Each structure stands twice: as structure tokens, then as C-alpha cells.
Amino acid sequence: MFADVGFIGSGPLTQALAQHLVAAQMPVLISNSRGPDSLTELVADLGEGVQAVTVDQTAKADLVILALPFLRVPELADVIPDWTGRIVVDATNQFAEYTPAYRGYVDLGEETGSEWVARQLPGASIIKAFNAMYASYIAAKPRHSEGRQVVFYAGDDRTSCADFDELVSGLGFAPVYVGGLRDGGKLMQLGGPLSTLHVIKQD
């Protein structure tokens, strides 16, 4: 099980997930490209157990979640060249542009977005998750009268996936494994059949 969770990126996805982690008393580290001082207000709003740190410090967390634009992932290798031993959740979507708005699509051919991310972060164990859901659905209470909000995820490393499954389940969601980064990643990535598909698992 993970001792803490770090976010690279401080947008809606980070804020939505951090609320659930704080409620579960899980330490949270948040970083962005503008530095810790830019996160003072956000950290205060999220409450005790949340720290604003540098990207390098975030990458030392037991679980690292990429919540930054897809095209900016290669910049992380400039900060941390070797990601060996780190477990990283790829929550990005392969938009061709992210400013002033997210649009377009990066066509990688047969390679999935998460396989591409894995190549940018050599040595990391990559799990694809949270990209298929709008942040507002993640922020909402995951338990409903009808069941639990499903979180689809994909990954090649069984141990990392098992730990991730336990964490997500502990937050109240219903984790559903859909395969490795190649087959499962295709289902989840932008334009895939599971992208923006919001499902309730009956309990």
C-alpha cells in the first residue's frame, strides 16, 4: 500500500482526487511548473495533510499522478532522468494542443498514449487511470445508492496494479482492470470506447 501520493499538476483532476485522499488521511504532495509558492491558497483550501512541493519532491512519493498536459510529459525527464522504481499514474489525454484550450489529437499510430509516456519516463511502472473521467465525476462521492463509481485502469506490472486497486477501492471507488498498456490503454485513451464512459458498479 502507498504511504503518500504526489501530483504533478494542480488542476481540476488533482483537486478532485486530493479531496478524497485527504478524507482518507493519506498524505498528499502537489507540484506544478510555477513552484510551491503558487500553490499556497490551494493547499490551504484542501486542508491538513497536503503539502506544496517541487516536481522533484513529488516524484519521490510512493505513487505519482501525472495531471499535466500530455505534450509536457517529456519535460519531466529533464528534471528526473531516471524513473526506475517509481509507480506513475498516467492521467493525461493525448491532445495536440492545451492552450488556450484542449483540442486536436496526437496520432501515435499503433503506440498508445501511455506507452509513449512510459518511453518518456524510463524505468517507471506506468498505470493508466483517471483520464477517462471528468474531474467533476471524480470529485463527487463515489458511493451512490445504486453502487460505486467505476475507475477503469490499465497497466503491465501486476504488483503496482494490485496496490493501485487497493488504494482506489479504499477511497470508495470501484476499480476495474481493463488490461495492459497496449490493449487496455487503447480502450481508455482519448477517443477510445471507455473515454468519458461513466459507469456505476452494483454492489
N, C-alpha and C positions, 0 to 999 in steps of 0.2 A: 504494500500500500504506500501511497505517496505521503511524504511529510509536509510538502508545500507545493504550491502551483504558481508558476510565473507566466505573465502575459507580455508579449512583445506587441505593442499596440494598445491604445487606450480608448478605442471607440465603443460603439453600442454593444458589440458582442462581448467584449471584456467586461463592461459594466453589468451586463445581464448575468453572465456566469459568476462574476465575483460576488454578487449578492447571495447566490446560493452557497458558495464556498464559505463566505463569512457566517452565514446561518449555521453551517455545519462545523464551524470553528476550525476551519482549515486556513493556515497562514497563506496570504496572497501577496505576490510581488508584481508590481506593474511598472513597465518601462515604455518609453517611446523615443522617437528621434529627437525630440526637443529637450529631453533631460528631465530629471526628477522634479526640479523646481516648477515645471509646468503642470505637475500632477497634484499639487498641494490641495486644491479645492476638491478634486475627485476623491482623493484618499480620505479626506475628512468626511465627505458625504457617505462613503462606503462603510466607514466605521473601523472599530478596533480589529487589529489583525491584518490590516492592509498597509503595505509599505510602497513608497515610490522609490525606485532604484534605477540603476543604469541597465542598459541592454546586457552588458557582460555579467552583471549580478543576476539578472533574471535567468540567464541561460544556465545558471548553476542550480536552479530549482529542480526538484525531483521530476516534475512534469512541466514542460514548457509549451505554451499555446501560442501559435503564430496567428495574430489577429491584425496583421498589417496587409497592405495591398500586395497582391501576387507578384507584381513586377519588382517589388522592393526586396524580395527574399534574398537575391544574390548579395545584397549589401551586408547581410548578416555574416557572410563568410569573411568579410573584411575585418569584422570585429572579433570573430571566433573562427579561426581557420579549421580547427579540428573539433567535430561534434561527437566524437566517439564516446559511447556510454550514455548519451543523453536521450531521453524519450521526448519526442516532439509531436504535438498535435498540429496538423496542418488544417487550419480552419479557413484557408484562403479560397478564393474563386478566381479562375484564370481570365479575368477581364483584361482587355488590351489597353484600357485607359482607366484611370481612377480619379483624375481631376480634369475639369471641375465636377465630373460625375462619373460613376462606374458605367462603362459601356464597352461594346466590342468583345471579341473573343480571341484568345491566343490559341491558335491551332498547333498542337504538338504532334500531330499525326497519330501514330499508334501509342505513343507515350502518354500516360495520364498526368494530370497536374501534380499529383502527389509524388509520382516517380521523378518528375522534373525537380520538385522541391527537395527530394532526397539527394539528388545529384548536387544540389547547391550546398547542402549541409552534410559533407562527407562524414560517415560514421554514425549518424543519428539513426535511431529507430523511429520511423515515422508512422503515425496513426492519422488517418483521415477522419475528421469528425467536425460537427457543428456548422460546417459551411452550407449545408443543405437547408438550414432553418433560419427564418428571420429572427433577429435579436429579440423582438417583442414576444415571440413564442417561447424563446429560451428564458426570458425574464419572468414570464408568468409561472404560477405554481405548477409544477409538473404533475402533481396528483389531481385527478379530476374524479367526479362521481362515476364516470364511465371507465376510468383506468388511468394509465400513466402515459405521459408524452414520450414518444419513441425518439431515441437518438441513434441514428444509423452510424456505424463506424466501420472502417476497413484498416487492415494492417497485416504485415507479414510476420511480425515477431509475436509468437503466442504468449510469452510471459508478459510483455508490455501490454498486449491487448487484454489479458486477464486482469491486470492491475487497473487498467483504464475502465474496464467493465465494472469492476467493484466500486470505483470512485463514482462513476455516473449513477449507478444504482443507488449508492448511498445518498446521493443528492435528491433522489426521488424520481428520477427518470427511468425509462425502460430501455436499456441499451440493446441494440440488435446488430450483431456482426454480419456483414454482407460479403466478406471475402478479403482477399489480399489487395494490395495497392493497384494491381493491374485490373482485375475483374471487378472488385468492389469499388475501386476508385472511379472506374468508368460510370458505374451506376450513380455515384454521388456527385460527380463534378458538374460544373455549370453546363446545363443542357441535358444532363442525364436524367433517367426516369425517376430517380429519387430526389432530385434537386427541387427544393421548396415543397416537397410532399410531407405534409404534417399528419402524423398517424398517432392514434391512441391505442395502446395495448391493453386489452381487457385483462383484469386480474381476478 
